[in-house]
């Protein structure tokens, strides 16, 4: 389950980049691309487990799944549900995936105290 390792990395990133004192952490918003290979429920479980272990069970975790969008050589942007899906306009497979492949920490909420 690589989601637990990813959850560990997310908490480490928040701790080193934003909130060295994790007791000020109120919430984390994360975007998970549908083609990222990450199961959102498993990531949520991993984050909650790690935060509970750090005695921070009340931190709000908000995970939003981001659709996978491709841009065809004809200029059409379209949503992919399958990796082998062609353009809905010209039926070409020559495209670039422009979103939905990543996991992003979108925002972190901290207390002011």
C-alpha positions in Angstrom: 0.0 0.0 0.0 2.0 3.0 -1.3 -0.7 5.4 0.0 0.7 5.0 3.5 4.2 6.0 2.3 2.6 8.9 0.4 0.7 10.0 3.6 4.0 9.9 5.5 5.6 12.1 2.8 2.7 14.6 2.9 2.9 15.0 6.7 6.7 15.4 6.4 6.3 18.0 3.7 3.8 20.0 5.7 6.0 19.8 8.8 9.2 20.9 7.0 7.7 23.4 4.6 4.8 25.0 6.3 4.2 24.0 10.0 7.2 22.8 12.0 4.8 22.8 15.0 2.2 20.3 13.8 0.0 21.1 16.8 -1.1 24.2 14.9 -2.3 22.1 12.0 -6.1 22.4 11.5 -6.5 21.0 8.0 -5.0 19.8 4.8 -6.6 20.0 1.3 -5.2 17.5 -1.2 -5.9 17.0 -4.9 -5.6 13.4 -6.2 -5.6 12.9 -9.9 -7.7 10.0 -11.1 -4.8 8.7 -13.1 -2.3 9.2 -10.3 -2.5 5.6 -9.2 -3.5 6.7 -5.7 -6.6 5.4 -4.0 -8.1 8.4 -2.2 -9.7 6.4 0.6 -6.5 4.6 1.4 -4.6 7.9 1.4 -7.2 9.4 3.8 -6.9 6.4 6.1 -3.1 6.7 6.1 -3.2 10.4 6.8 -5.7 9.9 9.7 -3.6 7.1 11.1 -0.4 9.1 11.1 -2.1 12.2 12.6 -3.8 10.1 15.3 -0.4 8.6 16.1 0.9 12.2 16.5 -2.0 13.0 18.8 -3.7 15.2 16.2 -6.9 13.3 15.4 -9.0 16.4 14.8 -7.0 17.6 11.8 -9.5 17.9 8.9 -8.4 16.0 5.7 -10.1 17.1 2.5 -9.2 15.0 -0.6 -10.6 16.1 -3.9 -10.3 13.8 -6.9 -9.2 15.6 -10.0 -10.4 14.4 -13.4 -7.8 13.5 -16.1 -7.9 16.0 -18.9 -6.1 15.5 -22.2 -5.3 18.1 -24.9 -5.5 16.6 -28.4 -3.3 17.8 -31.3 -6.5 19.3 -32.8 -6.7 21.6 -29.7 -9.7 19.8 -28.0 -9.5 19.3 -24.3 -11.4 16.3 -23.1 -11.8 14.2 -20.0 -10.3 10.7 -20.0 -11.9 7.8 -18.3 -9.7 5.2 -19.8 -6.0 5.5 -20.8 -6.7 4.3 -24.3 -9.4 6.8 -25.1 -9.2 8.9 -28.3 -10.3 12.5 -28.9 -14.0 13.0 -28.9 -13.7 15.4 -31.9 -11.1 14.1 -34.3 -10.6 10.6 -32.8 -6.8 11.0 -32.7 -4.7 9.4 -30.0 -2.1 12.1 -30.3 -2.6 14.0 -27.1 -0.9 15.3 -24.0 -2.4 14.7 -20.5 -2.6 18.1 -18.8 -4.1 17.2 -15.5 -5.1 14.2 -13.3 -1.8 12.5 -13.0 -0.5 14.1 -9.8 -1.1 14.3 -6.0 -0.9 18.0 -4.8 -1.1 19.5 -1.4 -3.4 22.3 -2.4 -3.6 24.1 1.0 -2.8 23.8 4.7 -4.9 25.5 7.4 -3.1 26.5 10.6 -4.3 28.0 13.9 -2.9 31.5 14.7 -2.0 30.6 18.3 
